[in-house]
Amino acid sequence: MAKINFQNMNSMVGQDAIFRGDIKLDEGIIVYGIVFGNISTQGAVRVSRTGKVVGNISGSDIHIGGNVEGNVIVENRAILGEASLLNGNLTYKSLIIEEGAQFQGQCIILGNETDNTDSQMNEEESIPLGESPIYND
C-alpha cells in the first residue's frame, strides 16, 4: 500500500463532526467526519474511510479512503484507497488507484496540460468503428 508523509497534520475533522463551510489551511488535514465545503491547503489531505467531503479539494498530496464529491487538485501524489469513492475530476503528478477504488471523472496529469484542441479529432473527423483498419479482418 502506498504511503504519503502525514507528519504535519495539524487539523482534524472528527468522526462525529459535520462541518459546513470552506476550510483554508497552511498545514495538512485529516477528515474523519463530513465536510460540506471546499478544502484548500499547502499540506497533505487525508479523507479517512469514515470521511466525506462535498466540495473541491486542493493540496500537496491526498489519500482518499472515504468519499469525495468534487474536484481534486494536488501538486504531487494522489492515492485512491480500496474503499474510496471519488466523483469529480482529479489533477495530479502521480496517481495510485488501489483495487476496489471507485472513480468517476477525468484525470489531468500535471506537466501534461497541453492544448489538446489540435490533437483531438472532432466528431466529423472520427472514423466509424466498422471502418477502422484495426477492426477489419
ZABA-637518 format. One record per residue (C-alpha): residue in three letters; residue number from 1; x, z, y. Coordinates in steps of 0.25 Angstrom, whole numbers. Layout:
code|pos|X|Z|Y
ALA|NUM|X|Z|Y
...
END
This chain:
code|pos|X|Z|Y
MET|1|0|0|0
ALA|2|5|-4|14
LYS|3|9|7|24
ILE|4|9|8|39
ASN|5|16|19|46
PHE|6|6|28|51
GLN|7|15|39|57
ASN|8|10|38|72
MET|9|-5|40|69
ASN|10|-9|50|80
SER|11|-24|47|79
MET|12|-35|48|69
VAL|13|-50|46|68
GLY|14|-54|56|57
GLN|15|-63|52|45
ASP|16|-75|59|51
ALA|17|-73|53|65
ILE|18|-81|42|71
PHE|19|-74|37|84
ARG|20|-81|27|94
GLY|21|-72|21|104
ASP|22|-59|14|105
ILE|23|-46|21|101
LYS|24|-33|17|108
LEU|25|-20|24|103
ASP|26|-5|23|104
GLU|27|-3|28|90
GLY|28|-9|26|77
ILE|29|-23|30|72
ILE|30|-29|33|58
VAL|31|-44|31|57
TYR|32|-51|39|46
GLY|33|-65|39|53
ILE|34|-73|28|61
VAL|35|-69|21|74
PHE|36|-79|13|82
GLY|37|-69|7|92
ASN|38|-56|-1|93
ILE|39|-43|6|90
SER|40|-30|2|97
THR|41|-17|8|95
GLN|42|-2|5|95
GLY|43|-1|12|82
ALA|44|-6|10|68
VAL|45|-20|11|64
ARG|46|-26|16|51
VAL|47|-40|15|46
SER|48|-42|24|34
ARG|49|-51|21|22
THR|50|-62|30|29
GLY|51|-59|24|43
LYS|52|-67|13|50
VAL|53|-64|6|63
VAL|54|-75|-2|70
GLY|55|-66|-9|81
ASN|56|-54|-16|83
ILE|57|-40|-10|80
SER|58|-26|-13|85
GLY|59|-13|-6|82
SER|60|1|-8|76
ASP|61|-4|-7|61
ILE|62|-17|-4|54
HIS|63|-20|1|40
ILE|64|-35|-1|37
GLY|65|-41|8|25
GLY|66|-55|8|30
ASN|67|-64|-1|39
VAL|68|-61|-9|52
GLU|69|-71|-17|58
GLY|70|-64|-24|70
ASN|71|-51|-32|73
VAL|72|-37|-26|70
ILE|73|-24|-30|77
VAL|74|-11|-23|72
GLU|75|3|-26|77
ASN|76|9|-25|63
ARG|77|3|-21|49
ALA|78|-12|-21|45
ILE|79|-16|-15|31
LEU|80|-30|-16|25
GLY|81|-31|-5|15
GLU|82|-38|-7|2
ALA|83|-51|-1|7
SER|84|-51|-7|21
LEU|85|-61|-16|27
LEU|86|-57|-24|40
ASN|87|-68|-32|47
GLY|88|-60|-39|58
ASN|89|-48|-47|62
LEU|90|-34|-42|59
THR|91|-22|-45|67
TYR|92|-8|-40|61
LYS|93|6|-43|57
SER|94|6|-38|43
LEU|95|-7|-37|34
ILE|96|-9|-29|21
ILE|97|-22|-30|14
GLU|98|-24|-21|2
GLU|99|-33|-25|-9
GLY|100|-47|-21|-6
ALA|101|-46|-22|9
GLN|102|-57|-30|15
PHE|103|-54|-38|28
GLN|104|-64|-47|35
GLY|105|-57|-54|47
GLN|106|-46|-63|52
CYS|107|-31|-60|51
ILE|108|-21|-63|62
ILE|109|-7|-61|60
LEU|110|1|-56|72
GLY|111|12|-66|75
ASN|112|4|-78|70
GLU|113|-6|-79|81
THR|114|-4|-94|84
ASP|115|-15|-102|90
ASN|116|-22|-108|77
THR|117|-31|-117|84
ASP|118|-22|-129|82
SER|119|-18|-126|68
GLN|120|-32|-123|63
MET|121|-41|-134|59
ASN|122|-55|-135|65
GLU|123|-67|-138|57
GLU|124|-67|-153|60
GLU|125|-52|-154|54
SER|126|-55|-146|42
ILE|127|-54|-152|28
PRO|128|-67|-150|19
LEU|129|-63|-143|7
GLY|130|-66|-154|-3
GLU|131|-57|-164|5
SER|132|-45|-155|6
PRO|133|-33|-161|-3
ILE|134|-31|-147|-8
TYR|135|-44|-147|-15
ASN|136|-44|-161|-20
ASP|137|-41|-163|-35
END
